C-alpha cells in the first residue's frame, strides 16, 4: 500500500464504489458506512466496513474510531456528528464546508459574500404563498423555487411559470425550507471538478453538461462550441468558488453559461460528482484518484488533470422496464470506444442512476458519432423519441476561406478531393480588405474550435492567408488565385514572401488540388485513418500512370497519340 | 449485470485481480479458487469464492459446480481435472489448449506442425549430459536449456555458453523434463495479445518487451524503432500461432525480432499476460475486458483494440528491502501520466511482481522522458546502476533534409527556432540528383517512424521536396534556397508549381524561420503543448513590436532613427 492510513467514507453508493476502485489500485483500505452489499462494499472485501445508515450518529462514531481520515460521498450527512468526531479523526472536507454546502441557500449566501457570481436568490422560509407572489413581482416569471436541503437530481426544485403555479408549487414543496432563485437564461451548462489539496487548488478540464428532467444525462469534454478562453474562465470561477472553503478533496462545480457569455455558479458538491465520471478514462488520474490523494496529502501533479482524448459520458438510468439499464449496457458492448460502468445497485427505479458509459475518441466529433445510437437507444428505453441537442454532422477539421466568391470555381477541385477523402470541412468568405474584422474574429477563434488546418484562397495582393496566419497558431495553406493581371505571380509572391514569423504554406497558382492534399497530409500526420485514405488515393494515382505507361509501351506512341484524338 | 452467468477462475493472483476489476464494472460475478485474501478476492466481496489451491482436484470440481464458465489465470493447472469437469461446465480456453501450452516443448512441436516460425528445439528428456553435449555440437553455443513444465519468469531456463556449463546446468535443472532450444540472436522482443472469440481472432497492437534477469521489465506500445509493417507482421504471426488452438479467451504471444527482420515465436500464454497490462489505460477495452467478453461470447469490436495514446509499462518487483515496491509506487504518484497498480500481495520477495505502472502520453518520446526517472529509481531500489537500453533523446517529429551541406547556413535560423521551441528534429543530407536512392528510401520509410513533418531545403532546380512528397504521405515543407543564378526564383517555382497530387508547402526564399514555424504549426494542430509554446512565442513577438511602437510614439521618429544608428 502507498499509505497505511485507513479512509472511512459515509455512504457506499456509486461514488463510494468508484472511490474504492481507485483505492484498490493503491491498496488503500476504505471502510464504508452503508447497508450490507451496497455498491461500494461489493468490490472491497475486508472486515472494516460498518453496516448502517450514514445518518446514524452511533455508526458514524464507530467509523471514525476505525479510520484515520473520514470523508463523504454525499453531503446530506449529519454535520453536527462530524463536528463532534473531528476532534478524534481527520474529516475531509471540513464539516463546516459540508454544513454550508448541504443548505443550498446558505451556499448561495456564502458565494455572494465571497464575491462569486451566482444567481440572485431570496429566502422564503415561513413566507408562504404571499412570499412566492412577491418574488414573482420582483423577479418576474419563470423563476425557480428550491428546497434548501435534501435536494438533488431535480428533486426539491419547482419552476414557477406564472402566479397560477403557486398552489401546486406549495403542494409539492410546501413542507420544506424554501428559497427562490432568479431564472438564469443560459446558453448551456458547464461543470468543472476542482481539487483542493494541502498546497492549493487544481482544476480538471471544463465540461458541458446536458440535463434532462433535471438529471444529468450527458457530459461533453471539451464542451461543444465553447471557446478555450470561456473554458478557462469557467475553471477560474470554479477555483475561486471553492478556494475559500475549508478542507481538502474534490468538489463539483456546476455553472450556467449565459447568452452574453458570462458565467454564474449554479451549485457545488463537496465530493466526486457525476460531471466528473469522464475523468476515469479521459484523464491520467481520475476525480476519484484525486479525491483520495487530496484527503491523504499524496501528490497530485496539475498536468495529470489533462484530457487524454475528447470524451462523452452518458448516464444509464433506470428505465421503463426493470432491465432497461442492462439493455443499454449490452448495446454499449458493441461500441468500440465505450467504457461501461454498472454500479451493482438493486432495483432499477425509473430515473435511478444505475451506471454510466464513457466514450473517448481522437476527436469529439468521432465520439459524438459513436454515442448517438446509444443516446437514441436510451431515449427509446425511456419511452421517448426526442433526444437532446447534438451535432448530427461531424465538426470541421479544415476551413477553406476565400477572399471573394469569385475564388470558388478555382477551389472546386480541392473541395471535391476533401469530400472524396471524407474530410469534414467548412467554406467561408472572409475578405482581408472588405471584412477585416470578420477575418480577425474568425482567425482568432479558429484554434478553439475543431479546426486543425486553414486553406486561404485569394487573388491579387492576396493578404488573406497571411493575415489569417498572423491571428492563429494553426497551419495556414495559401492558394494563390490567378486574377486579371500578372498571371497570378502577385498572389504567389504575397503568400510565399511572408515575413519571418508567420509562415504561409504556399502551393501552386490555382492548384486547389494541392492545397487540399496538403491539408489532408497535415491531418494525416495526426490521424492514421486519414493517412491511410491518402495512401490508398496515391496508390490509385500510381496505378493510373502505370496503366498509361503500359499502354504506351504496348501500343506505341503513334497509336497512343491517336487514342488521345491528337 | 450484462450477463448473469458466473465465471470461475483458477488462481487469484494479479491477473485474476485485474480480470475482476473488469468484471466488477460489468457486474459479472467471478468465483475465485485460491487462498483466502488472495489479490483477486480482496476486490470481490461475495460468497462464491472457494478457498484452496487451483491444483486441488476437489476444489476445482467445487468451482465448476458453482460456475457457468471456468477459466484460468495460470496455465500450470491440472488439465486432466479440467478435462473431467468440461462435461459439466464450459472451460475456456479448452483443456486441450492448456495441455499443449503448459508443456513448452509440446507447444513448440505444435507450432512446427502448424507451420508457425519458432526457434528450433530438441527433446532432451532422459538424455543426460551426453544429450546436452550433442546439442552443443549441433546448435553451437550459446544455446538454451529449458524445463518443459512449470517454467515462467526465467525460472526453469539455463543458458549454456560452453560445454563447461553442462554440469551446472544439470545441477540447476537436472530433475526436470528438459529440452534445448537454438539460440535466437534477436534485435529485440515483441509481444502481441491475441483474442480468440466465437467469431474469429483479433489482435491488440504490437508491443516491445524488455526483459531483465528473464523477467519482463518494460513494455513499449508502439515498439521503438520498429516499422508499421513489422508490427503488422508480428500481429499476423501471433494470429496464425493462436488461430488453430481450441477455445476462447486472450493469449499472450511473445516473439523475437531477429536481426534480419524476421520473426520467431518465443512462447505463448493461454491467458492475460504481463505484456498486455498496458491495455488497461492505453486501449478502449483492456485485455481483461477482452478475456471476459471472449469467454462469455459478448461482443468485442476490433477497433476497440486500438492504442489511444502511446504507453510504457514498468513492472514493480520486490526489491532489496520489504518496502522497495512501495517506494516505487510513491515515487510514481508524482508522475503526472502514471497509472499505478498495486496487487495487494503479501511479502515482497526480490523479483516478485508486486505491481506495475503504466505511463500514457501524447507521444512515446514524452512517455519515455517521464518513465526514465522511475526506471532509474527502480534500478536503485534493486541495487543496480545500469538500466536497460532506452532512447535517452526524444524521437524526432521533424526531419530537415537538404540537397547539400551548402544549404545548412540558410537553415540555421529555422533549426534554432525548432531548438528554442523544444521540437525534436533530425537533419539529413539527401540529394535528389546525387543520392536519389537514399532520398527514396528515406521518404518511403518516413511515415513509419516518429516523423510527422519534413522540411526540404534545396536550391536551383530544387527537386528535393517535390520528390520527397511523391514518396511519402507526410506533409512536406519546401524551403527555396537562393543559388547563384535567378535570385531563388528557380527554386521557389520548382516547389510551388508541383503537379496536382503531390503538394509542397512552399515558404519564402531563404526563409527557414517560416519553414520551421510552419512545421511547428502543423505539429501544434495535434499537440496542444506545442501549440501553447508557439502561442507564447508569438505573444513575445507581439510584445516586442508593441514595445517598439511605444518607443517610436514617445521618442519621436528622429530620436528613434538615431537610436538605430541611422
Interface residues (C-beta under 8 A of the other chain):
Chain A: X1 X2 X21 X24 X25 X26 X27 X37 X41 X42 X43 X44 X45 X46 X284 X285 X293 X298 X299 X301 X302 X303 X304 X306 X308 X309 X326 X329 X330 X333 X334 X335 X336 X337 X338 X339 X340 X341 X342 X343 X344 X360 X413 X447 X452 X453 X473 X474 X475 X476 X477 X480 X492 X496 X497 X498 X500 X501 X502 X503 X504 X505 X506 X507 X508 X509 X511 X513 X514 X515 X517 X518 X521 X522 X523 X524 X525 X526 X531 X534 X535 X538 X541
Chain B: X1 X2 X21 X24 X25 X26 X27 X37 X41 X42 X43 X44 X45 X46 X284 X285 X293 X298 X299 X301 X302 X303 X304 X306 X308 X309 X326 X329 X330 X333 X334 X335 X336 X337 X338 X339 X340 X341 X342 X343 X344 X360 X413 X447 X452 X453 X473 X474 X475 X476 X477 X480 X492 X496 X497 X498 X500 X501 X502 X503 X504 X505 X506 X507 X508 X509 X511 X513 X514 X515 X517 X518 X521 X522 X523 X524 X525 X526 X531 X534 X535 X538 X541
